Amino acid sequence: MTLPKMTSPFLLGAGTGAFVLAVLAFSNNWVVSAKANQGEVQDAWINAQASVCAARATVHLKAMANAPDLQGYQAGARAAREGLAKDFSMALPGTTEPEAGVVSACSQMLNKEL
C-alpha cells in the first residue's frame, strides 16, 4: 500500500505543531500540575478554617457588653485580633495548637468584618 504524495508533509506539520503546542502549554502554565492544585487546596482549607474562626469570634464579640476595638493597625487592636484568633481557631486532631496560617487569616478577617 502506498501513501499519497501529500501525506509526508502533513504528518511532519502535525508532529511539529503538536511539539510546539506542548512547549507553549508548559511554558505559559496552561497545564495545571498536581503541585499547583495542592497549593490551591491548602489555601482553600486555611480560608475555610479561618472563616469559621472569624464567625465564632464575631458571635462572641456581639454577645460581649464591652467588646474591644479591633479596627486598624495599632498595636492594641492587632494584639486583640490575634488573641481572639488564637482563642477561636481550632487545633486539628494530632496537633497541639492551631496552624499559624489559620490564625493569621482569621485575624485579617476580623479586621475586615468589624
Long-range contacts (C-beta under 8 A, 24 or more apart in sequence): 46-99, 46-101, 46-102, 46-105, 47-105, 49-89, 49-90, 49-98, 49-99, 49-102, 49-105, 49-106, 50-89, 50-102, 50-105, 50-106, 50-108, 50-109, 51-109, 52-90, 53-85, 53-88, 53-89, 53-90, 53-98, 53-102, 53-103, 53-106, 53-109, 54-85, 54-88, 54-106, 54-109, 54-110, 54-113, 56-88, 57-84, 57-85, 57-87, 57-88, 57-106, 57-110, 58-110, 58-113, 58-114, 60-84, 60-88, 61-114, 70-110, 70-111, 70-114, 71-111, 71-114, 72-111, 77-111, 78-107, 81-107, 81-110, 81-111, 82-107, 84-110, 85-110
